[in-house]
Amino acid sequence: MAEKRTEIAPGRALTKAFFARSVLKVAPDLVGATLLVNGVGGIIVEVEAYHHTEPAAHSFNGPTPRNRVMFGPPGFLYVYRSYGIHWCMNFVCEKEGSASAVLVRAIEPTFGIAAMKRRRGVTEERNLCSGPGKVCEALGVSDKLNNKALDAPPIEIFARTKRPGIASGVRIGITKAVELPWRYGMKGSRFLSKPFSDAMAKQ
């Protein structure tokens, strides 16, 4: 059971309509939003966008039993195992059939920190959710949540109340596609999975 919240999540609750837009608009708009799973989570500080037209996207070669949720409708969770080890969570975006999604790479822990530390076996808050696999482990996300709606329990996503400084850069670990500046993060955050050494501030 998640510990009692000590603060109120900011902003309005996001609905499926928020995700029914270009993945390149949704991704930066998620930076600063608050993500909770069963009351545990925090502020999204880093994401990556994946579009069905480029080889890095799991949907590039068409639907499979693994990626079928990516093909819509938007506003659902796509969970997959990376390298057979770590779960990764993605938010399905764009119109049905587009098969594009946003990968959650890092969050700043704010709710249920004790539960996160217990699940991760670490005490340093900066290391709790500084990577997509760490996020899923800390929030208790596995393939059991695959295809769950993003606007219904156990998932809650709240809009940011103000736009933070946003940095952009190439995605991490991409080997199947041309490097694209589709990684977005909160500028100056110490909870990123990796610094934006090649980052530029977005207006």
URWO-V163818 format. One record per helix or strand. SS is the DSSP state (a for helix, b for strand). FROM is the first residue (numbers start at 1). LEN is the number of residues. If there is no record, write none. Layout:
# URWO-V163818
ss & from & len
SS & FROM & LEN
SS & FROM & LEN
This chain:
# URWO-V163818
ss & from & len
b & 13 & 1
a & 16 & 4
a & 23 & 8
b & 34 & 4
b & 40 & 11
a & 68 & 4
b & 76 & 7
b & 86 & 8
b & 100 & 12
a & 113 & 8
a & 125 & 3
b & 130 & 1
a & 132 & 8
a & 143 & 3
b & 149 & 1
b & 155 & 4
b & 166 & 4
b & 183 & 4
b & 200 & 3
